[in-house]
């Protein structure tokens, strides 16, 4: 996951990744702290990877980001 992601709509750096799947213990505190956005349990080609806290823009492909990160391991 890129930590230098910038919103393509408003150029804000107030960007956080979406997290998908069943929420585990502790994730709700991190969501409340603004570190993540919950995306739900179903992941598809339409699932965004990034969320802008400034303008509410959603973009990117979570599946492509996940697959890219797995290749880096």
ABEGO torsion letter per residue (X at the ends): XBAABBBAAAGBABBBBBBBEBBBBGAAAAAAAGABBBAEABBBAABBABBBAAAGBBBEBAAAAAAAAAAAX
